[in-house]
């Protein structure tokens, strides 16, 4: 990968806006047909509505309908949200269901229609930085080294479980295929960017780098590596991969000023 600057993506479903703007949401269930998005964009343009955000649910291939959420700016629109919704539902039969979402406060709107969140076929929960910072740092501050050990073993259990998902998704147990799946999942779910993975099957050794580790970004100017949960997850994955107990050391860490976190894995 060889890059250290990454492009962030706002996952949306909440929008903060200037109170002078008229932002409304619309939750949609749409029949999958060619040209649907183009038709809705043309309708919005004709009514003077600006689309500020739109997200279409990732559904299984072949499913006849998809869910979508959009935040629309009616500040200069030629129609009210209710009028626009009526025009939309009466104009296109691919719109199976539609509901207006009103702002929940001054200058803020949430998607309070769709629930729960799904990622890769399973329910997902999003923790913002303040939440997981309180979780990780709270455990360390209250329990010290025992808390760090607890984070490691929690990570290990998760890593061992995740390995089965990697194999299932990759439909393979080869290093190359598993690395690609691991890289994609870690990046997609916001854990970090896995890179430069080297595995020696004969020696039972491996080394990898992780850029922007969500755990280690919580600490700065440290004298020692700070990855315990993520290091445990790496250990769980490789213990399953090698079929043996492993030792994982973090030899570089962004909390110590390094450009990435680097892990060495050795079988015992």
C-alpha positions as CSV (number, residue, x, y, z in Angstrom):
1,X,0.0,0.0,0.0
2,X,2.9,2.3,0.9
3,X,0.8,5.4,1.8
4,X,0.4,7.1,5.1
5,X,-2.4,9.6,4.2
6,X,-5.9,8.2,3.9
7,X,-9.1,9.6,2.7
8,X,-11.8,9.6,5.5
9,X,-15.4,8.6,4.8
10,X,-18.3,10.0,6.9
11,X,-20.6,7.1,7.3
12,X,-23.5,9.5,7.7
13,X,-27.0,8.9,9.1
14,X,-26.6,12.1,11.1
15,X,-26.1,15.6,9.8
16,X,-25.3,18.9,11.5
17,X,-26.4,21.9,9.4
18,X,-26.9,25.7,9.5
19,X,-30.2,26.5,11.1
20,X,-31.1,28.7,8.1
21,X,-31.1,25.6,5.9
22,X,-34.3,23.5,5.6
23,X,-32.9,19.9,5.8
24,X,-35.3,16.9,5.8
25,X,-34.7,13.2,5.5
26,X,-36.5,10.7,3.4
27,X,-36.4,6.9,4.1
28,X,-37.1,4.8,1.0
29,X,-37.7,1.2,0.0
30,X,-37.0,1.0,-3.7
31,X,-37.5,-1.7,-6.3
32,X,-34.2,-2.5,-8.1
33,X,-34.4,-1.1,-11.6
34,X,-32.0,0.5,-14.0
35,X,-32.1,4.3,-13.9
36,X,-33.8,4.7,-10.6
37,X,-31.2,7.1,-9.1
38,X,-31.1,9.1,-12.3
39,X,-34.9,9.6,-12.2
40,X,-34.9,10.7,-8.6
41,X,-32.0,13.1,-9.2
42,X,-33.9,14.6,-12.1
43,X,-37.0,15.0,-10.0
44,X,-35.0,16.7,-7.2
45,X,-33.4,19.1,-9.7
46,X,-36.8,20.0,-11.2
47,X,-38.1,20.8,-7.8
48,X,-35.0,22.8,-6.7
49,X,-34.1,20.3,-4.0
50,X,-30.4,19.7,-3.3
51,X,-29.3,16.2,-2.2
52,X,-26.8,16.6,0.7
53,X,-26.4,13.0,1.5
54,X,-27.7,9.6,0.2
55,X,-26.9,6.1,1.2
56,X,-28.3,2.9,-0.3
57,X,-28.3,-0.2,1.9
58,X,-25.9,-3.0,0.7
59,X,-28.3,-5.9,0.0
60,X,-27.8,-9.4,-1.3
61,X,-27.4,-9.7,-5.0
62,X,-30.7,-10.6,-6.6
63,X,-32.9,-9.1,-3.8
64,X,-35.7,-7.2,-5.5
65,X,-35.7,-4.1,-3.3
66,X,-33.2,-2.0,-1.4
67,X,-33.5,0.5,1.4
68,X,-32.1,4.1,1.1
69,X,-31.8,7.2,3.3
70,X,-31.3,10.7,1.9
71,X,-30.9,14.1,3.5
72,X,-32.4,16.8,1.3
73,X,-32.0,20.6,1.3
74,X,-35.4,22.3,0.7
75,X,-34.0,25.8,1.4
76,X,-34.8,26.9,-2.2
77,X,-37.2,24.2,-3.2
78,X,-40.4,24.7,-5.2
79,X,-42.2,22.2,-3.1
80,X,-42.6,21.3,0.6
81,X,-41.2,17.9,1.8
82,X,-44.8,16.6,1.9
83,X,-45.5,17.7,-1.7
84,X,-42.2,16.3,-3.0
85,X,-42.9,13.0,-1.3
86,X,-46.4,12.8,-2.9
87,X,-44.9,13.7,-6.4
88,X,-42.2,11.0,-5.9
89,X,-44.6,8.2,-4.9
90,X,-47.2,9.1,-7.6
91,X,-44.6,9.4,-10.4
92,X,-42.6,6.2,-10.0
93,X,-43.9,2.7,-9.2
94,X,-40.4,1.6,-8.2
95,X,-40.9,3.5,-4.9
96,X,-42.4,0.9,-2.7
97,X,-42.4,2.9,0.5
98,X,-41.3,6.4,1.6
99,X,-41.3,8.3,4.8
100,X,-40.3,11.9,5.7
101,X,-37.8,12.3,8.6
102,X,-38.0,15.7,10.3
103,X,-35.0,17.4,12.1
104,X,-34.9,16.2,15.7
105,X,-33.4,19.5,16.9
106,X,-32.2,22.9,15.7
107,X,-29.6,22.3,13.1
108,X,-29.4,18.5,13.4
109,X,-31.1,15.5,11.8
110,X,-30.6,11.8,12.4
111,X,-31.8,8.7,10.5
112,X,-34.2,7.4,13.2
113,X,-36.0,5.1,10.8
114,X,-33.7,2.3,9.9
115,X,-32.5,-0.1,12.6
116,X,-30.4,-2.1,13.3
117,X,-27.2,-1.6,11.4
118,X,-25.9,-4.5,9.4
119,X,-22.3,-5.2,8.2
120,X,-21.3,-8.3,6.3
121,X,-24.6,-10.0,7.2
122,X,-24.4,-9.3,11.0
123,X,-25.7,-6.7,13.3
124,X,-23.1,-3.9,13.8
125,X,-22.7,-1.2,16.5
126,X,-20.8,2.0,15.9
127,X,-18.7,3.4,18.8
128,X,-17.5,6.9,18.3
129,X,-14.0,7.8,19.5
130,X,-15.1,9.3,22.8
131,X,-16.9,6.1,23.7
132,X,-14.1,3.6,22.9
133,X,-11.6,5.9,24.4
134,X,-13.4,5.8,27.6
135,X,-13.7,2.1,27.3
136,X,-10.0,1.3,26.6
137,X,-8.4,4.0,28.7
138,X,-10.8,3.4,31.5
139,X,-9.8,-0.2,31.8
140,X,-6.1,0.7,31.8
141,X,-6.5,3.4,34.3
142,X,-8.6,1.4,36.7
143,X,-6.9,-2.0,36.5
144,X,-3.4,-1.2,35.3
145,X,-1.4,-4.1,33.8
146,X,-4.3,-6.4,34.7
147,X,-6.6,-4.3,32.5
148,X,-4.1,-4.4,29.7
149,X,-4.1,-8.2,30.0
150,X,-7.9,-8.3,30.0
151,X,-8.0,-6.2,26.8
152,X,-5.4,-8.6,25.2
153,X,-7.5,-11.7,25.9
154,X,-10.7,-10.0,24.8
155,X,-8.9,-9.2,21.5
156,X,-7.6,-12.8,21.3
157,X,-11.1,-14.3,21.6
158,X,-12.4,-11.9,18.9
159,X,-9.5,-12.6,16.6
160,X,-9.9,-16.4,16.9
161,X,-13.6,-15.9,16.0
162,X,-12.9,-13.5,13.2
163,X,-10.6,-16.0,11.5
164,X,-13.5,-18.2,10.7
165,X,-15.2,-15.3,9.0
166,X,-12.1,-14.5,7.0
167,X,-12.0,-18.1,5.7
168,X,-15.7,-18.1,5.0
169,X,-15.6,-14.8,3.0
170,X,-12.3,-15.7,1.2
171,X,-13.5,-19.3,0.5
172,X,-9.8,-20.1,0.9
173,X,-7.1,-20.6,3.5
174,X,-4.2,-19.3,1.4
175,X,-2.1,-16.5,2.9
176,X,-2.8,-14.2,-0.1
177,X,-6.6,-14.6,0.0
178,X,-6.9,-14.2,3.8
179,X,-4.7,-11.1,3.8
180,X,-6.9,-9.4,1.2
181,X,-10.0,-10.2,3.2
182,X,-8.4,-9.1,6.5
183,X,-7.2,-5.9,4.9
184,X,-10.6,-5.1,3.5
185,X,-12.6,-5.9,6.7
186,X,-10.2,-4.0,9.0
187,X,-10.3,-1.0,6.7
188,X,-14.1,-1.1,6.1
189,X,-14.9,-1.4,9.8
190,X,-12.5,1.4,10.8
191,X,-10.1,-0.7,12.9
192,X,-6.9,0.2,10.9
193,X,-5.2,-0.3,7.6
194,X,-3.3,-3.6,7.4
195,X,-0.3,-3.5,5.2
196,X,3.1,-5.2,4.4
197,X,2.1,-8.7,5.7
198,X,4.8,-11.3,5.5
199,X,4.2,-14.9,6.5
200,X,6.9,-17.7,6.7
201,X,4.9,-20.9,6.9
202,X,8.0,-23.1,7.5
203,X,9.3,-21.1,10.5
204,X,5.8,-20.2,11.8
205,X,6.7,-16.5,11.8
206,X,4.8,-13.4,10.5
207,X,5.1,-9.7,10.5
208,X,2.6,-7.0,9.6
209,X,2.0,-3.3,9.8
210,X,-1.1,-1.5,10.8
211,X,-1.6,2.2,9.9
212,X,-4.0,4.4,11.9
213,X,-4.8,1.8,14.6
214,X,-7.9,3.0,16.4
215,X,-6.6,1.7,19.7
216,X,-3.1,3.2,19.5
217,X,-4.3,6.6,18.3
218,X,-5.8,7.1,21.7
219,X,-2.3,7.6,23.2
220,X,0.5,9.9,22.3
221,X,4.1,10.5,23.5
222,X,4.4,7.0,25.1
223,X,7.6,5.2,25.9
224,X,6.1,1.7,25.4
225,X,3.8,0.2,22.7
226,X,0.1,0.7,23.5
227,X,-1.7,-2.1,21.5
228,X,-3.3,-4.7,23.8
229,X,-6.7,-5.3,22.3
230,X,-5.6,-5.1,18.7
231,X,-2.4,-7.1,19.4
232,X,-4.7,-9.8,21.0
233,X,-6.9,-9.9,17.9
234,X,-3.8,-10.4,15.7
235,X,-2.7,-13.2,18.0
236,X,-6.1,-14.9,17.9
237,X,-6.1,-14.7,14.1
238,X,-2.6,-16.2,13.7
239,X,-3.1,-18.8,16.4
240,X,-6.0,-20.1,14.3
241,X,-4.0,-19.8,11.1
242,X,-0.9,-21.6,12.3
243,X,-2.8,-24.0,14.5
244,X,-0.4,-23.3,17.4
245,X,0.0,-20.9,20.3
246,X,1.7,-17.7,19.2
247,X,3.5,-14.8,20.8
248,X,2.9,-11.4,19.3
249,X,5.1,-8.4,20.0
250,X,4.4,-4.8,19.0
251,X,7.8,-3.5,17.9
252,X,6.7,-0.2,16.5
253,X,3.7,1.9,17.6
254,X,2.2,5.2,16.6
255,X,1.7,6.1,20.3
256,X,5.6,6.2,20.5
257,X,5.8,8.4,17.4
258,X,6.3,5.7,14.8
259,X,4.5,6.1,11.4
260,X,2.7,2.8,11.9
261,X,2.3,-0.1,14.4
262,X,4.3,-3.2,13.5
263,X,3.8,-6.6,14.9
264,X,6.0,-9.7,15.0
265,X,4.2,-13.1,15.3
266,X,6.1,-16.3,16.3
267,X,4.7,-19.7,17.0
268,X,5.6,-21.3,20.3
